[in-house]
Amino acid sequence: LSGGSDGIIRVWNAKSFDFEMALEGHSEGVFTFCRAGATKIVSGSADGSIRIWDTTTWQCDNVVDIGDDCRVYCVAYFEKHIFSTSGDGTISVWNM
């Protein structure tokens, strides 16, 4: 995976390094993402949102809107919880 300043997450083949698909949904740059269990990816963006993607369908399952003026700089996953850090200096915990 790679996140771009255009808000698109790109999925790459790990063996051939070929581009496979684009995950669109964020409106600004994608700063961070992490694996969340066996079939989920969590992403955070400058648009102030966290998105949860299903890796079996590559569709966005859920969106957590933190706020337009609050960039999401880091996300982590642990035991059905998402942790995020934001531009306003907060660390938040979200139930998945």
C-alpha positions in Angstrom: 0.0 0.0 0.0 1.0 3.6 -0.5 -0.8 6.8 0.4 -0.7 9.8 -1.8 -1.1 13.6 -1.4 -4.1 13.2 -3.8 -6.1 11.3 -1.2 -5.8 7.9 -3.0 -4.4 4.7 -1.5 -2.7 2.5 -4.0 -2.6 -1.2 -3.7 0.5 -2.9 -5.2 1.3 -6.6 -5.8 3.9 -7.5 -3.2 5.7 -10.0 -5.5 5.8 -8.2 -8.8 5.4 -4.6 -7.5 2.7 -4.0 -10.2 -0.1 -1.5 -9.4 -3.3 -3.4 -8.8 -6.0 -0.8 -7.8 -6.8 2.5 -6.2 -8.9 3.0 -3.1 -10.6 6.4 -3.4 -12.5 8.1 -0.6 -10.2 10.6 1.2 -10.4 14.1 -0.2 -6.8 15.1 1.0 -3.5 13.4 1.5 -3.3 10.0 3.2 -0.7 10.2 5.9 -1.1 6.8 7.6 -2.6 3.3 7.5 -2.3 0.0 9.3 -3.6 -3.5 9.2 -6.6 -4.2 11.5 -7.1 -7.9 11.9 -7.1 -10.4 9.0 -9.3 -8.5 6.5 -9.3 -4.7 7.4 -7.0 -1.7 6.6 -7.4 1.5 8.5 -6.3 4.8 6.9 -6.0 8.4 8.2 -5.9 11.6 6.2 -5.4 15.3 6.1 -9.1 15.6 5.5 -9.8 14.8 9.1 -11.2 11.3 8.6 -10.3 7.7 9.4 -11.5 5.1 6.9 -11.9 1.3 7.4 -11.4 -0.7 4.3 -12.4 -4.4 3.8 -9.5 -6.2 2.0 -11.8 -8.9 0.6 -13.8 -6.4 -1.4 -11.5 -3.3 -1.2 -14.6 -1.2 -0.3 -14.8 1.3 2.5 -16.8 -0.1 5.4 -16.9 2.8 7.7 -15.8 6.4 8.1 -14.9 8.2 11.4 -15.1 12.0 10.8 -12.8 13.8 13.3 -13.3 17.2 11.7 -12.2 19.2 8.6 -9.6 21.2 10.5 -8.0 18.2 12.2 -5.5 16.1 10.3 -5.0 12.5 11.2 -1.3 11.8 11.5 -1.1 8.3 12.8 -3.4 5.2 13.2 -2.8 2.0 15.0 -4.9 -1.1 15.7 -5.0 -3.2 18.9 -7.7 -5.7 20.1 -10.7 -4.2 18.2 -9.7 -0.6 18.9 -8.3 2.1 16.6 -5.9 4.6 18.1 -5.4 7.9 16.3 -3.3 11.0 16.7 -4.5 14.3 15.3 -3.2 17.8 14.4 -5.0 19.2 17.4 -2.7 17.2 19.7 -5.2 14.6 20.8 -4.9 10.9 21.0 -8.2 9.1 20.5 -9.4 5.6 20.9 -12.2 4.3 18.7 -14.2 1.0 18.9 -14.0 -1.0 15.7 
